[in-house]
Structure formats: C-alpha cells, structure tokens
Amino acid sequence: MVEDTVCTIGVYGGRQPSIFVNNHLVYGRIPDPGTQPDIIADVPKNRLVANLNPASDGMTDNPRLPLEMFAAWLANGDVGLSSLAIVQRLTGITMTVNGTREHGCEDTPKDPGDLRRILGMFDMVPVARAYLSLMRDVSDDWKTIIDHWSELEKQYRKEEHNPSGCAPKTYRMLKRLKEGNYA
C-alpha cells in the first residue's frame, strides 16, 4: 500500500495508555523513550470512518465495524490475543501484539482470563457482542467456542467473583472443548 493510504496505529499500555496514529499522539501521554507499542495495526485510511455504523466490506455481506469503536478499549482495556482476534474479525484490520501475530484471528480463549478479557471488551463495546457469531467462520475451534458460548459465559459468571481468583470449572470446560469433548 502507498504510504498516504495507510495509517499505522500504535497502542502503548502502562499506567497511562497512549494511542498514536502515524506517530502523532491522539490519546494519552507520550510514552518513555524506547518503549515499544503493545499493539500495532496498519489501517487503510478509508477504514477510519467518521460514523460508527457497521459497513459492508464490499466483498461479502459481513459487516465491518469501524476501529474507532474499539479505541477506548484498546487504550484502556485488558487486551488479549483472543479478544484481539474478535476485533480483527469484526474490523477486518490485522492486529498485532508486540509486533507479532502468530495465528491471524484464530486465537481462541484458552483460559478464564481470556474469557474475562473478551467480556470486558463487550462491556466497553457492547455492539461487538451482537457480531460474535461471525467468529464461527474463522476456524473449527472458534465454531466450537461460539456453539458453547452461552454455557461458557454462564459458568464463568458463576466463578468470576471467586475469592481465590480461580475459575476451575470454566477452565475445564474450555479444555474439554479444545479437546473435542463436548459432553
């Protein structure tokens, strides 16, 4: 892509999250010198839309949500690979963590912490929940997760306030699903 058609977005974590677009600070404070971004996205400028309505990607009937919907979550939320996978699928924009992305948008939730991060994203970007079913076409693992989403969320909600901070039944459920044991 030609330089003037792409925006590079860098999200820096820490106590005071920051977002840069093409090296211009648009949110937060300037990070310490030498600090690397936690998340990097190369975004076609025509994907940075002014309104917040889902748009067609022009090739399918799948909606594409504007990245701006996720800006506050990217800057302030608890971001993980599986929640970024959802954002990547819903926006059509490749997301990286520390400059790497091993599995595209195939990263599924592996533990209760991943579920917590996804649910936290849904709290900050409620419209994203309505499009969660689009993850079914990403991989067989995502299809399995989506097919059992309500059970997973229900079990997690039962354990989320466990004083130990653990959610062992949720973890076992995720492990069984990964192994193909749906019983």
Backbone as ProteinMPNN parsed JSONL, in Angstrom:
{"seq_chain_A": "MVEDTVCTIGVYGGRQPSIFVNNHLVYGRIPDPGTQPDIIADVPKNRLVANLNPASDGMTDNPRLPLEMFAAWLANGDVGLSSLAIVQRLTGITMTVNGTREHGCEDTPKDPGDLRRILGMFDMVPVARAYLSLMRDVSDDWKTIIDHWSELEKQYRKEEHNPSGCAPKTYRMLKRLKEGNYA", "coords_chain_A": {"N_chain_A": [[0.835, -1.192, 0.0], [0.386, 2.26, -0.588], [2.044, 4.844, 1.158], [0.429, 7.136, 1.833], [-2.09, 6.074, 1.989], [-2.41, 4.517, 4.167], [-2.778, 4.231, 7.666], [-0.797, 3.94, 10.506], [-1.359, 2.542, 13.533], [-0.439, 2.725, 16.835], [-0.611, 1.292, 19.998], [0.064, 1.945, 23.269], [0.595, 0.535, 26.387], [0.494, 0.491, 29.957], [0.484, 2.618, 32.908], [-0.658, 4.977, 32.03], [-2.303, 4.775, 29.319], [-1.621, 5.128, 25.791], [-2.338, 6.273, 22.475], [-1.136, 6.326, 19.221], [-1.354, 7.676, 15.967], [0.055, 7.277, 12.922], [2.485, 8.131, 14.087], [1.645, 10.36, 15.503], [0.464, 11.636, 18.487], [-2.671, 10.781, 19.694], [-4.16, 10.131, 21.846], [-3.851, 10.098, 25.346], [-0.59, 10.096, 26.956], [2.804, 10.877, 25.964], [4.831, 8.073, 25.607], [7.581, 6.63, 27.524], [10.93, 7.112, 26.266], [12.091, 4.775, 23.842], [10.218, 2.857, 24.436], [8.228, 0.217, 23.301], [5.317, -0.27, 21.241], [2.363, -1.963, 22.457], [0.37, -2.922, 20.871], [-0.04, -2.995, 17.383], [-1.397, -1.69, 14.447], [-1.921, -1.649, 11.013], [-3.823, 0.376, 9.172], [-6.034, 0.849, 6.523], [-6.687, 4.077, 5.281], [-9.265, 4.582, 4.371], [-10.731, 2.988, 6.024], [-10.913, 4.22, 8.406], [-13.454, 5.542, 9.535], [-15.885, 8.175, 9.869], [-18.428, 7.904, 11.003], [-20.169, 5.663, 13.253], [-21.374, 3.389, 12.294], [-21.918, 0.016, 11.295], [-20.277, -1.156, 8.363], [-20.356, -2.533, 5.062], [-17.912, -4.832, 3.868], [-17.605, -4.748, 1.204], [-17.158, -7.032, -0.256], [-18.467, -9.15, 0.833], [-21.416, -10.067, 2.707], [-20.805, -9.57, 5.263], [-20.645, -7.497, 8.069], [-18.464, -4.732, 8.757], [-17.01, -3.373, 11.46], [-16.163, -0.083, 12.502], [-12.842, 0.779, 13.439], [-12.607, 2.782, 15.319], [-14.593, 2.329, 17.174], [-13.448, 0.63, 18.963], [-11.377, 1.979, 20.126], [-11.149, 3.164, 22.768], [-11.218, 0.87, 24.334], [-8.937, -0.5, 23.355], [-6.995, 1.249, 24.281], [-7.443, 1.415, 27.051], [-8.457, -0.964, 27.98], [-8.293, -4.425, 29.089], [-6.421, -6.191, 27.184], [-6.198, -9.051, 25.174], [-4.974, -11.901, 23.238], [-7.125, -13.456, 22.2], [-9.31, -11.719, 22.437], [-8.394, -9.665, 20.805], [-8.414, -11.09, 18.436], [-11.132, -11.233, 17.91], [-11.701, -8.512, 17.499], [-10.132, -8.113, 15.239], [-11.474, -9.749, 13.375], [-13.98, -8.496, 13.304], [-13.425, -5.918, 12.439], [-11.847, -6.245, 10.241], [-9.218, -5.592, 10.193], [-5.844, -6.255, 10.546], [-4.425, -7.138, 13.576], [-1.742, -6.771, 15.895], [0.278, -7.98, 18.585], [2.836, -6.687, 20.408], [4.121, -6.428, 17.977], [3.866, -8.885, 16.711], [1.969, -11.547, 15.273], [0.786, -14.529, 15.5], [-1.271, -16.331, 14.745], [-3.181, -15.139, 13.068], [-6.569, -14.271, 13.132], [-7.29, -16.416, 14.646], [-6.857, -17.054, 17.294], [-8.195, -18.495, 20.059], [-10.154, -18.295, 23.135], [-8.305, -19.502, 25.838], [-8.274, -19.827, 28.538], [-9.877, -18.889, 31.702], [-9.112, -16.208, 32.097], [-8.821, -15.226, 29.506], [-11.507, -15.327, 28.684], [-12.524, -13.427, 30.481], [-11.272, -11.108, 29.523], [-12.443, -10.902, 26.972], [-15.153, -10.56, 27.678], [-14.897, -8.171, 29.069], [-14.211, -6.501, 26.948], [-16.641, -6.599, 25.575], [-18.191, -5.261, 27.463], [-17.18, -2.673, 27.208], [-17.529, -2.193, 24.502], [-20.347, -2.718, 23.535], [-21.793, -3.334, 21.151], [-20.193, -5.106, 19.781], [-20.652, -7.635, 20.811], [-22.993, -8.436, 19.568], [-22.121, -9.278, 17.124], [-20.6, -11.492, 17.54], [-21.094, -14.074, 16.621], [-19.99, -14.143, 14.086], [-17.463, -15.112, 14.372], [-17.585, -17.799, 14.052], [-16.905, -18.638, 11.491], [-14.185, -18.437, 11.372], [-12.478, -20.484, 12.34], [-12.459, -24.03, 13.105], [-12.118, -24.376, 15.844], [-12.991, -21.881, 16.863], [-15.65, -22.023, 16.026], [-16.597, -24.091, 17.649], [-16.279, -22.876, 20.186], [-18.082, -20.697, 19.927], [-20.46, -22.097, 19.509], [-20.85, -23.036, 22.065], [-20.932, -20.815, 23.623], [-22.846, -19.474, 25.346], [-23.074, -21.28, 27.479], [-20.411, -21.31, 28.383], [-20.06, -18.605, 29.151], [-22.02, -18.389, 31.133], [-21.069, -20.256, 33.048], [-18.594, -19.058, 33.648], [-19.47, -16.623, 34.769], [-20.562, -17.552, 37.131], [-18.291, -18.135, 38.534], [-16.665, -15.888, 38.525], [-16.32, -14.121, 40.661], [-14.972, -15.499, 42.547], [-13.221, -15.843, 45.539], [-10.601, -16.815, 45.448], [-9.765, -16.117, 42.99], [-9.732, -17.884, 40.977], [-11.171, -19.921, 38.365], [-12.013, -22.773, 38.103], [-13.901, -24.633, 36.99], [-14.737, -23.37, 34.684], [-12.303, -23.291, 33.336], [-11.846, -26.055, 32.955], [-14.01, -26.611, 31.289], [-13.353, -25.109, 28.969], [-11.007, -26.462, 28.272], [-11.995, -29.056, 27.729], [-13.606, -28.473, 25.504], [-11.647, -27.655, 23.677], [-10.355, -30.062, 23.335], [-12.249, -31.438, 21.981], [-14.242, -32.689, 23.344], [-17.395, -32.522, 24.043], [-19.243, -33.111, 25.955]], "CA_chain_A": [[0.0, 0.0, 0.0], [1.088, 3.531, -0.634], [2.105, 5.466, 2.482], [-0.66, 8.06, 2.138], [-3.372, 5.373, 2.093], [-2.383, 3.679, 5.363], [-2.458, 4.803, 8.969], [-0.256, 2.976, 11.45], [-1.839, 2.85, 14.876], [0.307, 2.072, 17.907], [-1.232, 1.43, 21.31], [1.026, 1.724, 24.337], [-0.084, 0.286, 27.663], [1.066, 1.141, 31.122], [-0.456, 3.328, 33.779], [-1.336, 5.997, 31.231], [-2.278, 4.275, 27.94], [-1.479, 6.118, 24.726], [-2.572, 5.823, 21.109], [-0.519, 7.138, 18.187], [-1.713, 7.403, 14.579], [1.164, 7.781, 12.104], [3.429, 8.772, 15.007], [1.063, 11.536, 16.14], [-0.283, 11.28, 19.682], [-4.089, 11.125, 19.617], [-4.79, 9.821, 23.128], [-2.922, 9.796, 26.429], [0.678, 10.798, 27.073], [3.934, 10.331, 25.221], [5.484, 7.044, 26.419], [9.014, 6.78, 27.752], [11.745, 6.821, 25.077], [12.463, 3.376, 23.666], [9.095, 1.968, 24.713], [7.606, -0.347, 22.105], [3.86, -0.387, 21.38], [1.808, -3.274, 22.776], [-0.477, -3.306, 19.746], [0.217, -2.223, 16.167], [-2.33, -2.007, 13.359], [-1.852, -0.853, 9.79], [-5.227, 0.544, 8.826], [-6.301, 1.688, 5.352], [-7.357, 5.319, 5.691], [-10.699, 4.537, 4.101], [-11.375, 2.219, 7.093], [-11.096, 5.119, 9.536], [-14.671, 6.242, 9.146], [-16.34, 9.163, 10.841], [-19.595, 7.449, 11.758], [-19.945, 4.406, 13.952], [-22.291, 2.372, 11.791], [-21.241, -1.058, 10.576], [-20.248, -1.006, 6.913], [-20.024, -3.763, 4.34], [-16.529, -4.835, 3.403], [-17.629, -4.643, -0.238], [-16.976, -8.332, -0.883], [-19.388, -10.108, 1.437], [-22.466, -9.432, 3.493], [-20.339, -9.425, 6.634], [-20.4, -6.108, 8.447], [-17.157, -4.353, 9.276], [-17.165, -2.305, 12.441], [-15.037, 0.849, 12.455], [-11.855, 0.61, 14.502], [-12.836, 3.785, 16.365], [-15.455, 1.759, 18.217], [-12.624, -0.132, 19.895], [-10.225, 2.791, 20.531], [-11.043, 3.283, 24.229], [-10.874, -0.454, 24.861], [-7.537, -0.756, 23.03], [-6.145, 2.094, 25.114], [-7.673, 1.262, 28.49], [-8.973, -2.277, 28.327], [-7.403, -5.554, 29.309], [-6.408, -6.729, 25.823], [-5.519, -10.333, 24.996], [-4.96, -12.383, 21.855], [-8.443, -13.892, 21.724], [-10.165, -10.54, 22.255], [-7.895, -9.01, 19.588], [-8.878, -11.883, 17.292], [-12.506, -10.798, 17.64], [-11.616, -7.173, 16.904], [-9.611, -8.277, 13.878], [-12.54, -10.299, 12.524], [-15.084, -7.547, 13.171], [-12.991, -4.711, 11.73], [-11.105, -6.595, 9.036], [-7.897, -4.988, 10.312], [-4.907, -7.146, 11.224], [-3.917, -6.605, 14.839], [-0.583, -7.484, 16.414], [0.692, -7.701, 19.956], [4.291, -6.581, 20.392], [4.598, -6.549, 16.613], [3.731, -10.238, 16.161], [0.629, -12.136, 15.217], [1.093, -15.883, 15.063], [-2.383, -17.122, 14.23], [-4.239, -14.319, 12.485], [-7.637, -14.065, 14.117], [-7.696, -17.741, 15.092], [-6.607, -17.248, 18.723], [-9.419, -18.701, 20.834], [-9.913, -18.209, 24.574], [-7.677, -20.719, 26.358], [-8.454, -19.908, 29.986], [-10.865, -17.916, 32.182], [-8.62, -14.844, 31.892], [-9.181, -14.847, 28.137], [-12.95, -15.028, 28.692], [-12.696, -12.16, 31.196], [-10.876, -10.019, 28.622], [-13.473, -10.778, 25.935], [-16.349, -9.977, 28.292], [-14.557, -6.774, 29.341], [-14.342, -5.786, 25.68], [-18.076, -6.452, 25.322], [-18.686, -4.207, 28.358], [-16.764, -1.374, 26.676], [-18.015, -2.082, 23.115], [-21.471, -3.664, 23.553], [-22.231, -3.754, 19.817], [-19.348, -6.217, 19.329], [-21.287, -8.891, 21.228], [-24.013, -8.793, 18.577], [-21.457, -9.848, 15.952], [-19.725, -12.587, 17.967], [-21.338, -15.275, 15.808], [-19.13, -14.108, 12.899], [-16.236, -15.858, 14.655], [-17.798, -19.209, 13.691], [-16.266, -18.971, 10.216], [-12.741, -18.229, 11.465], [-11.823, -21.786, 12.485], [-13.279, -25.03, 13.797], [-12.044, -24.097, 17.286], [-13.897, -20.765, 17.16], [-17.022, -22.509, 15.856], [-16.919, -24.823, 18.875], [-16.433, -21.887, 21.269], [-19.324, -19.949, 19.705], [-21.574, -23.024, 19.733], [-20.996, -23.252, 23.512], [-20.662, -19.526, 24.271], [-23.74, -19.153, 26.469], [-22.686, -22.145, 28.6], [-19.128, -20.813, 28.889], [-20.251, -17.339, 29.864], [-22.8, -18.671, 32.345], [-20.168, -20.875, 34.024], [-17.626, -18.053, 34.076], [-20.151, -15.658, 35.648], [-20.715, -18.195, 38.444], [-16.987, -18.22, 39.201], [-15.83, -14.697, 38.347], [-16.044, -13.43, 41.927], [-14.365, -16.47, 43.448], [-12.172, -15.16, 46.311], [-9.265, -17.287, 45.077], [-9.437, -15.593, 41.674], [-9.71, -19.006, 40.025], [-12.438, -20.378, 37.785], [-11.606, -24.106, 37.644], [-14.904, -25.288, 36.142], [-14.654, -22.701, 33.38], [-11.069, -23.764, 32.709], [-12.071, -27.433, 32.498], [-14.931, -26.557, 30.154], [-12.563, -24.666, 27.816], [-10.088, -27.542, 27.915], [-12.791, -30.12, 27.093], [-13.995, -28.009, 24.17], [-10.444, -27.683, 22.839], [-10.056, -31.475, 23.065], [-13.339, -32.017, 21.203], [-15.14, -33.406, 24.255], [-18.467, -31.553, 24.274], [-20.194, -33.603, 26.971]], "C_chain_A": [[0.874, 1.249, 0.0], [0.967, 4.207, 0.725], [0.901, 6.348, 2.796], [-2.029, 7.376, 2.204], [-3.477, 4.542, 3.364], [-2.074, 4.516, 6.59], [-1.885, 3.684, 9.825], [-0.666, 3.425, 12.838], [-1.018, 2.049, 15.868], [-0.37, 2.346, 19.228], [-0.202, 1.033, 22.353], [0.26, 1.562, 25.639], [0.567, 1.059, 28.788], [0.009, 1.864, 31.924], [-1.266, 4.365, 33.027], [-1.306, 5.55, 29.773], [-2.233, 5.417, 26.928], [-1.773, 5.475, 23.385], [-1.937, 6.838, 20.165], [-1.069, 6.716, 16.839], [-0.657, 8.079, 13.723], [2.119, 8.643, 12.929], [2.933, 10.077, 15.607], [0.214, 11.077, 17.316], [-1.738, 11.723, 19.533], [-4.82, 10.831, 20.928], [-3.693, 9.551, 24.144], [-1.678, 10.652, 26.405], [1.745, 10.142, 26.215], [4.628, 9.305, 26.113], [6.972, 7.334, 26.59], [9.79, 6.44, 26.482], [12.124, 5.334, 25.035], [11.354, 2.379, 23.944], [8.469, 1.511, 23.403], [6.097, -0.441, 22.303], [3.449, -1.818, 21.698], [0.999, -3.81, 21.607], [-0.146, -2.398, 18.572], [-0.805, -2.649, 15.127], [-2.049, -1.078, 12.194], [-3.255, -0.819, 9.217], [-5.353, 1.373, 7.553], [-7.087, 2.928, 5.774], [-8.85, 5.288, 5.422], [-11.453, 3.683, 5.116], [-11.557, 3.068, 8.347], [-12.278, 6.013, 9.204], [-15.133, 7.164, 10.253], [-17.542, 8.679, 11.633], [-19.308, 6.091, 12.376], [-20.928, 3.335, 13.523], [-21.505, 1.272, 11.102], [-21.339, -0.824, 9.072], [-19.95, -2.354, 6.284], [-18.574, -3.685, 3.911], [-16.442, -4.802, 1.882], [-17.515, -5.971, -0.961], [-17.971, -9.363, -0.362], [-20.492, -9.342, 2.132], [-22.035, -9.208, 4.932], [-20.102, -7.959, 6.961], [-18.962, -5.924, 8.908], [-17.39, -3.19, 10.22], [-15.959, -1.382, 12.349], [-14.123, 0.666, 13.663], [-12.076, 1.601, 15.639], [-13.709, 3.249, 17.489], [-14.628, 1.101, 19.317], [-11.48, 0.69, 20.482], [-10.071, 2.873, 22.043], [-10.658, 1.948, 24.848], [-9.408, -0.778, 24.577], [-6.605, 0.026, 23.942], [-6.26, 1.769, 26.592], [-8.078, -0.133, 28.926], [-7.877, -3.284, 28.593], [-7.442, -6.354, 28.011], [-5.623, -8.032, 25.781], [-5.634, -10.794, 23.554], [-6.334, -12.789, 21.362], [-9.396, -12.711, 21.557], [-9.705, -9.734, 21.036], [-8.332, -9.769, 18.341], [-10.294, -11.475, 16.904], [-12.499, -9.428, 16.968], [-11.117, -7.272, 15.465], [-10.704, -8.773, 12.947], [-13.63, -9.265, 12.274], [-14.703, -6.285, 12.41], [-12.341, -5.026, 10.391], [-9.691, -6.057, 9.039], [-6.999, -5.925, 11.104], [-4.335, -6.457, 12.449], [-2.708, -7.423, 15.266], [-0.36, -7.104, 17.864], [2.211, -7.749, 19.96], [4.861, -6.853, 18.996], [4.466, -7.931, 15.995], [2.282, -10.675, 16.177], [0.817, -13.525, 14.654], [-0.057, -16.555, 14.329], [-3.489, -16.29, 13.604], [-5.314, -14.059, 13.511], [-8.157, -15.407, 14.624], [-7.482, -17.977, 16.581], [-7.922, -17.337, 19.48], [-9.119, -18.516, 22.313], [-9.401, -19.547, 25.101], [-7.91, -20.912, 27.853], [-9.466, -18.85, 30.427], [-10.413, -16.461, 32.029], [-8.934, -14.34, 30.493], [-10.666, -14.509, 28.046], [-13.221, -13.691, 29.364], [-12.353, -10.985, 30.285], [-11.907, -9.81, 27.509], [-14.72, -10.114, 26.508], [-16.116, -8.514, 28.66], [-14.639, -5.924, 28.08], [-15.812, -5.567, 25.362], [-18.69, -5.388, 26.232], [-18.368, -2.824, 27.796], [-17.287, -1.121, 25.259], [-19.185, -3.056, 22.963], [-21.909, -4.158, 22.176], [-21.416, -4.945, 19.312], [-19.966, -7.566, 19.683], [-22.295, -9.363, 20.175], [-23.41, -9.477, 17.351], [-20.549, -11.025, 16.301], [-19.892, -13.828, 17.096], [-20.492, -15.296, 14.531], [-17.825, -14.871, 13.113], [-16.37, -17.326, 14.262], [-17.052, -19.585, 12.411], [-14.747, -18.802, 10.23], [-11.994, -19.563, 11.51], [-12.79, -22.753, 13.16], [-13.272, -24.789, 15.307], [-12.974, -22.952, 17.673], [-15.349, -21.205, 17.015], [-17.468, -23.25, 17.114], [-17.149, -23.862, 20.037], [-17.763, -21.153, 21.121], [-20.535, -20.839, 19.947], [-21.853, -23.245, 21.217], [-20.837, -21.955, 24.309], [-21.558, -19.272, 25.477], [-23.413, -20.014, 27.682], [-21.384, -21.659, 29.232], [-19.308, -19.542, 29.706], [-21.008, -17.553, 31.168], [-21.905, -19.279, 33.426], [-19.155, -19.863, 34.544], [-18.263, -17.073, 35.06], [-20.37, -16.243, 37.041], [-19.414, -18.138, 39.237], [-16.2, -16.912, 39.218], [-15.497, -13.97, 39.646], [-15.5, -14.379, 42.982], [-13.221, -15.783, 44.199], [-10.754, -15.591, 45.933], [-8.815, -16.714, 43.733], [-9.404, -16.662, 40.6], [-11.117, -19.316, 39.524], [-12.201, -21.782, 37.22], [-12.623, -24.806, 36.747], [-14.907, -24.674, 34.742], [-13.416, -23.184, 32.628], [-11.251, -25.179, 32.155], [-12.996, -27.466, 31.281], [-14.185, -26.138, 28.882], [-11.63, -25.773, 27.331], [-10.83, -28.674, 27.207], [-13.197, -29.717, 25.677], [-12.812, -28.061, 23.205], [-10.108, -29.116, 22.431], [-11.153, -32.151, 22.247], [-14.323, -32.821, 22.027], [-16.237, -32.441, 24.682], [-19.444, -31.969, 25.348], [-20.007, -32.89, 28.285]], "O_chain_A": [[1.979, 1.25, 0.543], [-0.082, 4.15, 1.366], [0.397, 6.313, 3.919], [-3.032, 8.045, 2.453], [-4.513, 3.928, 3.618], [-1.216, 5.399, 6.558], [-2.442, 2.586, 9.859], [-0.363, 4.539, 13.265], [-0.914, 0.828, 15.752], [-0.672, 3.494, 19.551], [0.335, -0.074, 22.324], [-0.622, 2.361, 25.954], [1.119, 2.142, 28.588], [-1.189, 1.747, 31.667], [-2.429, 4.605, 33.35], [-0.377, 5.907, 29.049], [-2.735, 6.514, 27.175], [-1.5, 4.294, 23.174], [-2.161, 8.042, 20.284], [-1.235, 5.523, 16.585], [-0.486, 9.297, 13.78], [2.505, 9.738, 12.519], [3.727, 10.832, 16.169], [-0.659, 10.222, 17.158], [-2.011, 12.895, 19.277], [-5.97, 11.235, 21.101], [-2.719, 8.859, 23.846], [-1.687, 11.778, 25.907], [1.604, 8.994, 25.793], [4.979, 9.616, 27.251], [7.541, 8.173, 25.893], [9.367, 5.583, 25.706], [12.433, 4.727, 26.06], [11.526, 1.182, 23.714], [8.213, 2.317, 22.509], [5.64, -0.67, 23.423], [4.1, -2.769, 21.266], [0.952, -5.019, 21.382], [0.01, -1.187, 18.734], [-1.05, -3.842, 14.947], [-1.95, 0.137, 12.368], [-3.807, -1.847, 8.826], [-4.835, 2.489, 7.497], [-8.045, 2.828, 6.54], [-9.625, 5.897, 6.159], [-12.683, 3.645, 5.089], [-12.283, 2.672, 9.258], [-12.116, 7.105, 8.658], [-14.814, 6.963, 11.424], [-17.671, 9.003, 12.813], [-18.308, 5.451, 12.049], [-21.276, 2.461, 14.316], [-20.532, 1.551, 10.401], [-22.36, -0.351, 8.573], [-19.351, -3.221, 6.921], [-18.062, -2.603, 3.624], [-15.346, -4.824, 1.321], [-17.752, -6.033, -2.167], [-18.277, -10.338, -1.048], [-20.498, -8.111, 2.142], [-22.818, -8.708, 5.741], [-19.429, -7.256, 6.207], [-18.329, -6.862, 9.393], [-17.907, -2.146, 9.821], [-14.841, -1.852, 12.137], [-14.592, 0.427, 14.776], [-11.769, 1.301, 16.793], [-13.573, 3.674, 18.636], [-15.062, 1.025, 20.466], [-10.685, 0.16, 21.259], [-8.971, 2.671, 22.557], [-9.859, 1.902, 25.784], [-8.706, -1.277, 25.457], [-5.549, -0.471, 24.333], [-5.268, 1.842, 27.316], [-8.044, -0.449, 30.115], [-6.696, -3.03, 28.356], [-8.385, -7.106, 27.768], [-4.507, -8.106, 26.296], [-6.306, -10.158, 22.742], [-6.685, -12.5, 20.217], [-10.207, -12.701, 20.631], [-10.534, -9.181, 20.313], [-8.593, -9.16, 17.303], [-10.621, -11.382, 15.721], [-13.207, -9.208, 15.986], [-11.627, -6.587, 14.579], [-10.843, -8.262, 11.835], [-14.148, -9.163, 11.162], [-15.561, -5.648, 11.8], [-12.288, -4.172, 9.506], [-9.026, -6.06, 8.003], [-7.351, -6.343, 12.207], [-3.828, -5.338, 12.371], [-2.655, -8.63, 15.029], [-0.766, -6.03, 18.307], [2.804, -8.75, 19.558], [5.939, -7.431, 18.854], [4.908, -8.139, 14.865], [1.482, -10.223, 16.996], [0.992, -13.683, 13.446], [0.179, -17.287, 13.369], [-4.645, -16.714, 13.615], [-5.016, -13.669, 14.64], [-9.327, -15.525, 14.988], [-7.895, -19.019, 17.09], [-8.678, -16.367, 19.536], [-7.957, -18.572, 22.716], [-9.994, -20.594, 24.841], [-7.763, -22.018, 28.374], [-9.872, -18.008, 29.625], [-11.247, -15.574, 31.849], [-9.272, -13.17, 30.309], [-11.045, -13.526, 27.409], [-14.042, -12.908, 28.888], [-13.062, -9.979, 30.276], [-12.209, -8.673, 27.146], [-15.28, -9.207, 25.892], [-17.036, -7.702, 28.573], [-15.078, -4.775, 28.124], [-16.199, -4.482, 24.929], [-19.612, -4.686, 25.819], [-19.185, -1.908, 27.892], [-17.469, 0.029, 24.859], [-19.038, -4.103, 22.333], [-22.355, -5.299, 22.051], [-21.91, -5.718, 18.491], [-19.819, -8.532, 18.934], [-22.425, -10.562, 19.931], [-24.113, -10.177, 16.622], [-19.806, -11.506, 15.445], [-18.926, -14.554, 16.861], [-20.294, -16.363, 13.949], [-17.155, -15.237, 12.148], [-15.363, -18.025, 14.151], [-16.615, -20.726, 12.262], [-14.094, -19.003, 9.206], [-11.001, -19.751, 10.808], [-13.809, -22.343, 13.715], [-14.291, -24.973, 15.973], [-13.669, -23.031, 18.686], [-16.196, -20.795, 17.809], [-18.587, -23.057, 17.588], [-18.111, -24.018, 20.79], [-18.495, -21.004, 22.1], [-21.528, -20.394, 20.522], [-22.971, -23.601, 21.589], [-20.631, -21.989, 25.522], [-21.061, -18.887, 26.536], [-23.468, -19.525, 28.811], [-21.261, -21.6, 30.456], [-18.777, -19.418, 30.81], [-20.668, -16.961, 32.192], [-21.969, -18.871, 34.585], [-18.886, -19.812, 35.744], [-17.657, -16.732, 36.076], [-20.365, -15.507, 38.027], [-19.432, -18.098, 40.468], [-15.159, -16.839, 39.871], [-14.486, -13.271, 39.717], [-15.563, -14.09, 44.177], [-12.34, -15.199, 43.569], [-9.81, -14.814, 46.081], [-7.641, -16.807, 43.372], [-9.086, -16.38, 39.445], [-12.112, -19.01, 40.181], [-12.188, -21.966, 36.003], [-12.226, -25.512, 35.82], [-15.062, -25.378, 33.744], [-13.475, -23.452, 31.428], [-10.858, -25.465, 31.024], [-12.79, -28.252, 30.357], [-14.369, -26.751, 27.83], [-11.484, -25.991, 26.129], [-10.351, -29.194, 26.199], [-13.138, -30.532, 24.757], [-12.962, -28.464, 22.052], [-9.635, -29.357, 21.32], [-11.009, -33.311, 21.86], [-15.147, -33.552, 21.478], [-16.033, -31.63, 25.585], [-20.394, -31.237, 25.626], [-20.719, -33.175, 29.248]]}, "name": "protein", "num_of_chains": 1, "seq": "MVEDTVCTIGVYGGRQPSIFVNNHLVYGRIPDPGTQPDIIADVPKNRLVANLNPASDGMTDNPRLPLEMFAAWLANGDVGLSSLAIVQRLTGITMTVNGTREHGCEDTPKDPGDLRRILGMFDMVPVARAYLSLMRDVSDDWKTIIDHWSELEKQYRKEEHNPSGCAPKTYRMLKRLKEGNYA"}
